[in-house]
Amino acid sequence: MSQQEGYLFVHFTGENTPLGEQIYFAISEDGLHWTDCTEGEQPVLRTELGEKGARDPFIIRDVHGKGYYLIATDARIATGKGWADAVTNGSHSIHIWESADLIHWSNPRLAEIGIPEAGCVWAPEAIYDRKREDYFIFFASNVKEADDKEAKQRIYFTRTRDFVHFSKAKKYIERENDVIDTTIVEYGDLYYRFSKNETTKHIDIDVADDLEAEEFRPIESETLAQLYGVEGPEIYPLPEEGKWCLIVDRFMEGKGYLPLVTDHLEKGDFRVLSEDEFDMGSNRKRHGGVMKLTAEEYQRLKDYYGK
């Protein structure tokens, strides 16, 4: 990896400060040591639309080279309405920003993508589906179906080609337990899904060769089975060929993100890094998304923010 290449981490910092539920950037050369682009409580992007907060951001580059899309949950817990209201009476929309250069961003806009019965639309992420040539956007919603004794968190999906027009949302992941915070990565013609089991507070992995495969095969991971109280998983390749980093938000301990690495994504064999092997930067990083950068993109961000 050349010295200029790197990574961009988009995230929020929490609900305990006035501007914590807005969008912050951090950059890294190796994917393990991060430098915040702004100091203190200075978000890069802000919204006053909808619930007036943006959580769980995710960034993806346009497959045709037109720029980048950043999407986020429309929610703000700091207003004082509380988690119960956010789960059962939350927004059905997501925030969307667009940029041609990662520096200058459009004003945010809201896009309603949730089903009418949804109690919320949480942690939207996107992956390009090369087979169908569109973007597959997936998110969690709390829904009470006809046979349910009570509402349950499930993962739903919609499709788009332009982040303006969206297909009608459909159910994507249905499990016995509540499931939220899914992230997906494509590797070797397979799609690996990492999701938070909202009941056990662990991260589960499964894999298939198609985003809409009827069945995904579970991957057992002893390390993840023992890692309790985590959410917001993100997975991305490290500079060394074949090595991956999985980061998980230690929300129950309030410690922010913890990196785990593996040389064999298909085996689920992760090693938890010790505290001296990584640096998440000054800001506490809550659920966000990581995008690998080209040399030019990394240098542009580094120069612009004076890092």
Number of C-alpha atoms within 10 A of each C-alpha: 12 9 10 17 18 23 24 25 24 24 29 27 23 23 18 10 10 13 20 26 28 28 25 27 24 23 27 23 22 18 24 20 15 21 20 20 22 17 11 9 14 15 19 14 15 17 20 11 14 17 17 17 26 29 29 27 28 26 24 20 20 17 14 6 8 12 14 17 21 24 28 30 28 31 27 25 19 17 12 9 10 11 12 10 13 20 20 17 14 22 21 23 23 26 24 24 19 23 17 15 13 17 12 9 16 12 12 18 17 19 17 14 24 24 19 11 13 23 25 27 30 30 28 28 27 23 19 21 15 9 8 10 12 16 22 20 22 28 29 28 29 25 20 17 12 8 7 9 8 10 18 22 26 23 25 22 24 20 24 16 15 11 17 10 13 18 13 11 17 14 15 17 20 13 11 9 13 21 25 26 25 26 24 22 17 18 13 7 9 14 19 25 24 24 23 23 22 18 11 15 18 18 28 21 21 18 21 18 16 16 22 13 11 8 12 18 12 14 18 15 15 11 14 20 13 10 14 15 19 25 27 24 25 26 23 20 20 22 16 10 9 12 14 21 23 21 25 26 22 19 17 12 10 13 12 21 24 21 25 20 21 19 18 12 19 16 11 20 17 20 15 17 14 10 10 6 10 15 16 21 16 13 22 15 23 28 26 28 28 22 20 23 19 14 16 12 19 21 16 16 20 17 10 10 11 9 12
